[in-house]
Amino acid sequence: MSIDNVVSKLRASFESGKTRPIAWRKEQLRGLWNLVIDNRDRFAEAIHKDVAKPKVQVEVLEVLCVANEIIHFLHNLDDWLKDEPVSTLPPFENWSPVIRRQPRGLCLILGTWNYPLTLTLLPFIGVIAAGNTGILRPSEFAPNTANLLSELFPKYLDSSCFQCVTGGKEAAQNLLKYSFGHILFTGGQTVGKAIMQSAATTLSPLTLELGGRNAVIVSDKANVHLAAKRTLWAKATSAGQTCFAPNVAIVHEAVFDQFLESLKQVHYDFYKGSPSIHAVGRIVNAAQFGRVRSLLSSTKGKVFLGGKLDADSLYVEPTVVVGLAPDDSLLTSEVFGPILPVVRATDINHAISLTKSLAPESLGLYVFSEDSEEANTVINTVPNGSAAINDVMAQIAPTSLPFGGFGASGFGSYRGKASIDTFSHQQSIVTVPTNAEFEAMLEWRYPYADPDPTVAFIRANMTAPLPPT
């Protein structure tokens, strides 16, 4: 079926009202849950072929992440879609003002390859739940997962309302010629800017999830060994190809050496001295491998741990680099691989300053400190899309928290109720009384009113008082 026919078919289904009943939406969400759970082993195999992601990571970070999100929606969808009463000033209280969430229409999800199930289907859950029709376009750089999704979609979902469209750059460009109720893209800044330009030509609302350079700050008040353990896990997960993984660790000088020694111990505990592609995964393709290898070869820092690369298998060993200048290649680029630069900070204020420079407007910020006030000071001072205290990447786990960027790391958010808000139009509705007493209150707006007493009436009855300090 051509793109034009797909778009026409899904628009017609939306206009028919088929997607509006909440019971129908829940039925489709159950279908998506079955799609994932019934085929969890096939997804593990497909994702392993695409990026060699270990099976445990696929089960937890791909399959269960999507499945549990659907369960969260099924439990809460009725409440999320109820009319939301809003407070207002006294003159308008009896107008019954509410916000009603209406479907936006045909929506487009442009998926990514690093989490080809999670970051593709999580936003699509919101498309379904909000009552839209939708096109899913998985990344061509995870072809096995994309083809599996394309095969399964018509078996589990209503194909008159939801379609999976595969293909490369040209397919995405063809899709972006059409207007959409909403577009969500996950990927890099360069492509994100191009999609934003395309969306502007059709006035299509847009959410961008772009990643960026994220920092881990390790305070002198931290549990240092735990900080090293959790940081190395996050950096090595999916071979470092996670948009909210740490790009740099900024460590208080009082615990700097202890942190490095803990990294060395944890590295051994994880991999028994011999990390492999089976435990870490691989870089997605030769081009990305070449980019990561270039970053490592051009650094002026010293490899403290790891450093092995294999071009044939596209494998990069989890690596720690120290002794870097502020303009080092590993600090000025998003690494997007299992290489962790570690830099020294003289105190927490210096760490904040370094973070603003090395990880500006990040998607994620991570602070290890047993001092809650100190940790929250960092989070409130450094601009970021989301944050975790005493862990890394944990903010993506709770199904009720919005996920989104800030500034250069993107705009808009989704997950849980935030997905409903993103993929719905928040319609403002008032119900104005028709009784004679209330009509008398509106006489001021009709042209036959005498202006002087009308103004006096308005000032006496419609001017809200300044609240007390």
C-alpha positions, 0 to 999 in steps of 0.5 A, spaced: 500 500 500 502 506 498 504 512 503 498 516 500 493 510 501 495 509 508 494 516 510 488 516 506 485 510 510 487 512 517 484 519 516 478 516 514 478 511 520 479 517 525 473 521 521 469 515 522 469 516 530 472 508 530 477 510 535 473 514 540 470 509 545 475 508 551 473 501 551 475 500 543 482 503 545 483 499 551 482 493 546 487 495 542 492 496 548 491 489 550 492 487 543 499 491 543 500 488 550 499 481 547 504 483 541 509 484 545 508 478 550 507 473 545 513 474 541 518 476 547 523 471 544 522 473 537 524 480 539 530 478 543 532 474 537 531 480 532 534 486 537 540 481 538 541 481 531 540 488 530 545 491 536 547 484 540 543 487 546 544 481 551 537 477 553 536 480 560 537 487 557 531 486 552 527 482 557 527 488 562 529 494 558 525 493 552 519 488 553 517 489 560 518 496 559 513 496 554 508 491 557 508 494 564 507 501 561 500 498 557 498 495 564 499 502 567 494 505 562 489 500 562 489 501 570 488 509 569 485 511 562 478 512 565 481 517 570 485 520 565 480 522 560 475 524 565 473 532 564 478 536 568 474 541 572 479 547 573 479 553 578 477 560 576 476 567 578 469 568 582 465 571 576 466 565 572 465 560 577 458 558 575 460 557 568 463 550 570 470 550 566 473 544 564 478 541 560 476 535 555 482 531 552 480 530 544 484 526 540 488 529 535 487 525 529 492 521 525 499 521 529 506 519 526 511 516 531 518 516 528 522 510 532 530 509 533 534 503 533 538 503 540 531 501 543 528 499 537 522 496 541 521 501 547 523 508 544 518 506 538 512 503 542 512 507 548 509 513 545 505 509 540 501 507 546 499 514 547 497 515 540 492 509 541 490 511 548 488 518 546 484 516 541 488 517 535 490 513 529 497 512 528 503 510 523 509 507 526 515 508 522 521 504 526 528 505 524 531 502 518 538 501 522 534 496 526 531 492 520 530 485 524 526 489 529 522 493 524 520 487 520 518 484 526 513 489 528 511 490 521 509 483 520 506 483 527 502 489 527 496 487 522 495 481 527 494 484 533 492 491 532 486 494 527 489 495 521 484 500 519 487 505 524 494 503 525 500 501 520 507 500 521 511 503 515 518 500 514 523 503 509 529 508 510 530 516 509 526 516 503 520 513 507 521 518 512 521 524 508 515 521 504 511 521 510 513 528 513 510 531 506 503 530 510 500 533 516 499 530 522 495 531 529 502 530 532 509 527 530 514 524 535 521 523 533 527 520 537 534 521 535 539 526 534 539 533 533 541 534 526 535 529 524 531 532 529 532 539 526 530 537 519 524 534 521 522 540 525 523 544 518 518 539 515 513 539 520 513 547 520 511 546 513 505 542 515 504 546 521 504 539 525 505 539 532 512 536 534 515 532 540 523 531 539 527 527 544 534 528 542 539 526 547 545 530 549 551 530 554 549 527 560 553 528 567 554 524 573 556 528 579 559 524 585 560 528 591 564 527 597 558 525 601 556 519 596 556 512 597 562 512 592 562 504 591 555 504 589 556 510 585 561 507 581 557 500 580 551 504 578 555 508 573 558 503 570 552 499 569 549 505 565 554 506 561 555 499 559 548 498 558 546 497 550 553 498 549 553 505 551 548 507 546 542 510 551 540 517 550 540 518 557 546 514 559 552 518 562 557 522 558 561 524 563 563 523 571 564 529 575 567 527 581 569 530 587 577 530 588 576 528 595 573 521 592 576 521 585 581 516 586 576 511 590 571 512 585 576 510 580 579 504 584 571 502 585 570 502 577 576 497 576 573 493 582 566 493 579 569 492 572 572 486 574 566 483 578 561 485 572 566 481 567 571 477 570 576 481 567 574 479 560 568 483 558 565 481 551 560 482 546 555 477 549 555 481 556 555 488 553 552 488 546 555 492 540 555 498 536 550 498 531 553 499 525 560 500 522 559 508 521 557 509 528 563 504 530 568 509 526 565 515 530 566 512 537 573 509 535 575 516 532 573 519 539 577 514 543 583 515 538 583 523 538 583 523 546 589 526 549 586 523 556 589 516 558 585 510 558 585 508 565 580 501 564 578 497 558 580 500 551 579 494 547 576 495 540 574 490 535 572 492 528 569 486 525 564 485 531 563 492 532 565 491 539 567 496 544 570 494 551 567 498 557 572 504 557 574 509 563 578 515 561 582 520 565 586 526 565 582 530 560 582 537 558 576 541 557 576 541 550 577 534 549 574 530 544 570 525 549 568 531 553 565 536 547 561 530 543 556 525 545 560 519 546 554 514 545 558 508 546 561 505 552 566 510 554 566 514 560 571 520 561 572 522 568 574 529 571 576 532 577 572 537 581 574 541 587 568 542 590 560 541 589 560 548 586 566 547 581 562 540 579 556 544 578 560 549 573 563 543 570 556 540 568 553 546 565 559 547 561 560 539 559 553 537 559 548 543 558 541 542 557 542 535 558 536 529 557 538 526 564 542 529 570 545 524 576 547 526 583 550 521 588 550 524 595 547 522 601 546 529 603 539 530 600 539 538 600 546 538 596 543 533 591 537 537 590 541 544 589 545 541 584 538 538 580 535 545 581 541 549 579 543 545 572 538 545 567 536 538 565 530 534 562 530 529 568 534 527 574 536 521 579 539 522 585 543 516 587 542 512 581 543 513 573 537 512 568 532 510 574 528 516 572 525 512 566 523 506 570 516 509 574 511 509 569 507 515 571 513 520 570 514 524 564 520 523 559 522 528 555 528 533 554 530 540 555 533 545 551 538 542 546 536 535 548 529 536 546 522 538 547 515 535 549 514 529 553 510 522 554 509 516 558 503 515 563 498 521 563 503 525 559 502 521 553 495 523 554 496 530 554 501 530 548 497 526 543 490 530 545 488 536 544 486 540 551 479 543 549 477 548 553 469 548 555 464 552 559 457 551 560 454 558 561 447 559 565 441 561 561 437 563 567 434 571 567 438 572 573 445 571 570 443 574 563 442 580 567 450 580 569 451 580 562 447 586 560 454 590 560 456 586 553 450 588 549 451 595 545 445 598 548 448 599 555 449 606 558 457 606 558 457 610 565 453 605 569 456 599 566 463 601 567 461 602 574 457 595 575 463 592 571 468 595 576 464 593 582 462 586 580 468 583 575 474 586 578 478 580 582 481 583 588 489 582 589 490 576 594 494 577 600 501 577 601 
